[in-house]
Amino acid sequence: MTDSVRWDLAGAVATITLNRPDARNALTAEMKTALRAALERAGSSPEVRAVVLTGTGPGFCTGQDLREHAGLLDGSPGQVMDTVREHYNPIVLAIRSMPKPVIAAVNGVAAGAGAGLAFACDLRVAAQGASFLMAFARVGLAADTGASWTMQRLAGTGRAAELLMLAEPITAARALEFGLVNSVVEDAELPAVAGALAGRLAAGPTAAYAGIKAQLDYAAAHGLAETLEQEAEIQARLGRTEDHRAATFAFAQKQTPTFQGR
């Protein structure tokens, strides 16, 4: 893609790597544009069945590049803050609406929008040395990158308020305790563990995974009756897929199914 956002495809797994290690992968305007393009490419590419989002160096992503941001503030502050609508919102929606599982492999510090990106993913594997910091309040801002939506669903409203308002870092182990990550592994094992998880998902019923993602997002904002109807609609659609038919017959014959994602 670009020097700052790398794209790698191994089998059916696309790995998108934030690649500004000297800046702990802080997000410039160019980098945000490239990240959105990479996510949209992953979402639309039929050969991609699972995605890993990670970073190089000591940081996963420390959010907005504040040096670039400070320089722009001398001009039009209102225009500068349009980056939320122009960049962060489309990036988060690209992750959440992607009909494929997205795994965050959090290799180091994830702060501000960087943590928001990780929380927007479907699953999160963190290195033992990783940490999380909701740094928005430290610079006089509220949450963005979907953090106000994702965090309280992962950790509860009380934890979300605590982390956003106090803006204190937490370790990977603490994040696991709060429910913000799914697992914590040794630093050196992170690429292999995240890759194996992505490979497992890529070989699985990806059409069903897309349905599950849609159900979870819908149920988060709708009542029971509406959610039941949406479940019925998605189940009816999935019930007509080749994956469901093949898996049902394989189960009856005590065989292992092969999923095609359709």
Secondary structure as a PSIPRED ss2 file (coil, helix, strand):
# PSIPRED VFORMAT (PSIPRED V4.0)

   1 M C   1.000  0.000  0.000
   2 T C   1.000  0.000  0.000
   3 D C   1.000  0.000  0.000
   4 S C   1.000  0.000  0.000
   5 V E   0.000  0.000  1.000
   6 R E   0.000  0.000  1.000
   7 W E   0.000  0.000  1.000
   8 D E   0.000  0.000  1.000
   9 L E   0.000  0.000  1.000
  10 A E   0.000  0.000  1.000
  11 G C   1.000  0.000  0.000
  12 A C   1.000  0.000  0.000
  13 V E   0.000  0.000  1.000
  14 A E   0.000  0.000  1.000
  15 T E   0.000  0.000  1.000
  16 I E   0.000  0.000  1.000
  17 T E   0.000  0.000  1.000
  18 L E   0.000  0.000  1.000
  19 N C   1.000  0.000  0.000
  20 R C   1.000  0.000  0.000
  21 P H   0.000  1.000  0.000
  22 D H   0.000  1.000  0.000
  23 A H   0.000  1.000  0.000
  24 R C   1.000  0.000  0.000
  25 N C   1.000  0.000  0.000
  26 A C   1.000  0.000  0.000
  27 L E   0.000  0.000  1.000
  28 T C   1.000  0.000  0.000
  29 A H   0.000  1.000  0.000
  30 E H   0.000  1.000  0.000
  31 M H   0.000  1.000  0.000
  32 K H   0.000  1.000  0.000
  33 T H   0.000  1.000  0.000
  34 A H   0.000  1.000  0.000
  35 L H   0.000  1.000  0.000
  36 R H   0.000  1.000  0.000
  37 A H   0.000  1.000  0.000
  38 A H   0.000  1.000  0.000
  39 L H   0.000  1.000  0.000
  40 E H   0.000  1.000  0.000
  41 R H   0.000  1.000  0.000
  42 A H   0.000  1.000  0.000
  43 G H   0.000  1.000  0.000
  44 S H   0.000  1.000  0.000
  45 S C   1.000  0.000  0.000
  46 P C   1.000  0.000  0.000
  47 E C   1.000  0.000  0.000
  48 V C   1.000  0.000  0.000
  49 R C   1.000  0.000  0.000
  50 A E   0.000  0.000  1.000
  51 V E   0.000  0.000  1.000
  52 V E   0.000  0.000  1.000
  53 L E   0.000  0.000  1.000
  54 T E   0.000  0.000  1.000
  55 G E   0.000  0.000  1.000
  56 T C   1.000  0.000  0.000
  57 G C   1.000  0.000  0.000
  58 P C   1.000  0.000  0.000
  59 G E   0.000  0.000  1.000
  60 F E   0.000  0.000  1.000
  61 C E   0.000  0.000  1.000
  62 T C   1.000  0.000  0.000
  63 G C   1.000  0.000  0.000
  64 Q E   0.000  0.000  1.000
  65 D C   1.000  0.000  0.000
  66 L H   0.000  1.000  0.000
  67 R H   0.000  1.000  0.000
  68 E H   0.000  1.000  0.000
  69 H H   0.000  1.000  0.000
  70 A H   0.000  1.000  0.000
  71 G H   0.000  1.000  0.000
  72 L H   0.000  1.000  0.000
  73 L H   0.000  1.000  0.000
  74 D C   1.000  0.000  0.000
  75 G C   1.000  0.000  0.000
  76 S C   1.000  0.000  0.000
  77 P H   0.000  1.000  0.000
  78 G H   0.000  1.000  0.000
  79 Q H   0.000  1.000  0.000
  80 V H   0.000  1.000  0.000
  81 M C   1.000  0.000  0.000
  82 D C   1.000  0.000  0.000
  83 T H   0.000  1.000  0.000
  84 V H   0.000  1.000  0.000
  85 R H   0.000  1.000  0.000
  86 E H   0.000  1.000  0.000
  87 H H   0.000  1.000  0.000
  88 Y H   0.000  1.000  0.000
  89 N H   0.000  1.000  0.000
  90 P H   0.000  1.000  0.000
  91 I H   0.000  1.000  0.000
  92 V H   0.000  1.000  0.000
  93 L H   0.000  1.000  0.000
  94 A H   0.000  1.000  0.000
  95 I H   0.000  1.000  0.000
  96 R H   0.000  1.000  0.000
  97 S H   0.000  1.000  0.000
  98 M C   1.000  0.000  0.000
  99 P C   1.000  0.000  0.000
 100 K C   1.000  0.000  0.000
 101 P C   1.000  0.000  0.000
 102 V E   0.000  0.000  1.000
 103 I E   0.000  0.000  1.000
 104 A E   0.000  0.000  1.000
 105 A E   0.000  0.000  1.000
 106 V E   0.000  0.000  1.000
 107 N C   1.000  0.000  0.000
 108 G C   1.000  0.000  0.000
 109 V E   0.000  0.000  1.000
 110 A E   0.000  0.000  1.000
 111 A E   0.000  0.000  1.000
 112 G C   1.000  0.000  0.000
 113 A H   0.000  1.000  0.000
 114 G H   0.000  1.000  0.000
 115 A H   0.000  1.000  0.000
 116 G H   0.000  1.000  0.000
 117 L H   0.000  1.000  0.000
 118 A H   0.000  1.000  0.000
 119 F H   0.000  1.000  0.000
 120 A H   0.000  1.000  0.000
 121 C C   1.000  0.000  0.000
 122 D C   1.000  0.000  0.000
 123 L E   0.000  0.000  1.000
 124 R E   0.000  0.000  1.000
 125 V E   0.000  0.000  1.000
 126 A E   0.000  0.000  1.000
 127 A E   0.000  0.000  1.000
 128 Q C   1.000  0.000  0.000
 129 G C   1.000  0.000  0.000
 130 A C   1.000  0.000  0.000
 131 S E   0.000  0.000  1.000
 132 F E   0.000  0.000  1.000
 133 L E   0.000  0.000  1.000
 134 M C   1.000  0.000  0.000
 135 A C   1.000  0.000  0.000
 136 F H   0.000  1.000  0.000
 137 A H   0.000  1.000  0.000
 138 R H   0.000  1.000  0.000
 139 V H   0.000  1.000  0.000
 140 G C   1.000  0.000  0.000
 141 L C   1.000  0.000  0.000
 142 A C   1.000  0.000  0.000
 143 A C   1.000  0.000  0.000
 144 D C   1.000  0.000  0.000
 145 T C   1.000  0.000  0.000
 146 G C   1.000  0.000  0.000
 147 A H   0.000  1.000  0.000
 148 S H   0.000  1.000  0.000
 149 W H   0.000  1.000  0.000
 150 T H   0.000  1.000  0.000
 151 M H   0.000  1.000  0.000
 152 Q H   0.000  1.000  0.000
 153 R H   0.000  1.000  0.000
 154 L H   0.000  1.000  0.000
 155 A H   0.000  1.000  0.000
 156 G C   1.000  0.000  0.000
 157 T H   0.000  1.000  0.000
 158 G H   0.000  1.000  0.000
 159 R H   0.000  1.000  0.000
 160 A H   0.000  1.000  0.000
 161 A H   0.000  1.000  0.000
 162 E H   0.000  1.000  0.000
 163 L H   0.000  1.000  0.000
 164 L H   0.000  1.000  0.000
 165 M H   0.000  1.000  0.000
 166 L H   0.000  1.000  0.000
 167 A C   1.000  0.000  0.000
 168 E C   1.000  0.000  0.000
 169 P C   1.000  0.000  0.000
 170 I E   0.000  0.000  1.000
 171 T E   0.000  0.000  1.000
 172 A H   0.000  1.000  0.000
 173 A H   0.000  1.000  0.000
 174 R H   0.000  1.000  0.000
 175 A H   0.000  1.000  0.000
 176 L H   0.000  1.000  0.000
 177 E H   0.000  1.000  0.000
 178 F H   0.000  1.000  0.000
 179 G C   1.000  0.000  0.000
 180 L C   1.000  0.000  0.000
 181 V C   1.000  0.000  0.000
 182 N C   1.000  0.000  0.000
 183 S E   0.000  0.000  1.000
 184 V E   0.000  0.000  1.000
 185 V E   0.000  0.000  1.000
 186 E C   1.000  0.000  0.000
 187 D H   0.000  1.000  0.000
 188 A H   0.000  1.000  0.000
 189 E H   0.000  1.000  0.000
 190 L H   0.000  1.000  0.000
 191 P H   0.000  1.000  0.000
 192 A H   0.000  1.000  0.000
 193 V H   0.000  1.000  0.000
 194 A H   0.000  1.000  0.000
 195 G H   0.000  1.000  0.000
 196 A H   0.000  1.000  0.000
 197 L H   0.000  1.000  0.000
 198 A H   0.000  1.000  0.000
 199 G H   0.000  1.000  0.000
 200 R H   0.000  1.000  0.000
 201 L H   0.000  1.000  0.000
 202 A H   0.000  1.000  0.000
 203 A C   1.000  0.000  0.000
 204 G C   1.000  0.000  0.000
 205 P C   1.000  0.000  0.000
 206 T H   0.000  1.000  0.000
 207 A H   0.000  1.000  0.000
 208 A H   0.000  1.000  0.000
 209 Y H   0.000  1.000  0.000
 210 A H   0.000  1.000  0.000
 211 G H   0.000  1.000  0.000
 212 I H   0.000  1.000  0.000
 213 K H   0.000  1.000  0.000
 214 A H   0.000  1.000  0.000
 215 Q H   0.000  1.000  0.000
 216 L H   0.000  1.000  0.000
 217 D H   0.000  1.000  0.000
 218 Y H   0.000  1.000  0.000
 219 A H   0.000  1.000  0.000
 220 A C   1.000  0.000  0.000
 221 A C   1.000  0.000  0.000
 222 H C   1.000  0.000  0.000
 223 G C   1.000  0.000  0.000
 224 L H   0.000  1.000  0.000
 225 A H   0.000  1.000  0.000
 226 E H   0.000  1.000  0.000
 227 T H   0.000  1.000  0.000
 228 L H   0.000  1.000  0.000
 229 E H   0.000  1.000  0.000
 230 Q H   0.000  1.000  0.000
 231 E H   0.000  1.000  0.000
 232 A H   0.000  1.000  0.000
 233 E H   0.000  1.000  0.000
 234 I H   0.000  1.000  0.000
 235 Q H   0.000  1.000  0.000
 236 A H   0.000  1.000  0.000
 237 R H   0.000  1.000  0.000
 238 L H   0.000  1.000  0.000
 239 G C   1.000  0.000  0.000
 240 R C   1.000  0.000  0.000
 241 T C   1.000  0.000  0.000
 242 E H   0.000  1.000  0.000
 243 D H   0.000  1.000  0.000
 244 H H   0.000  1.000  0.000
 245 R H   0.000  1.000  0.000
 246 A H   0.000  1.000  0.000
 247 A H   0.000  1.000  0.000
 248 T H   0.000  1.000  0.000
 249 F H   0.000  1.000  0.000
 250 A H   0.000  1.000  0.000
 251 F H   0.000  1.000  0.000
 252 A H   0.000  1.000  0.000
 253 Q C   1.000  0.000  0.000
 254 K C   1.000  0.000  0.000
 255 Q C   1.000  0.000  0.000
 256 T C   1.000  0.000  0.000
 257 P C   1.000  0.000  0.000
 258 T C   1.000  0.000  0.000
 259 F C   1.000  0.000  0.000
 260 Q C   1.000  0.000  0.000
 261 G C   1.000  0.000  0.000
 262 R C   1.000  0.000  0.000
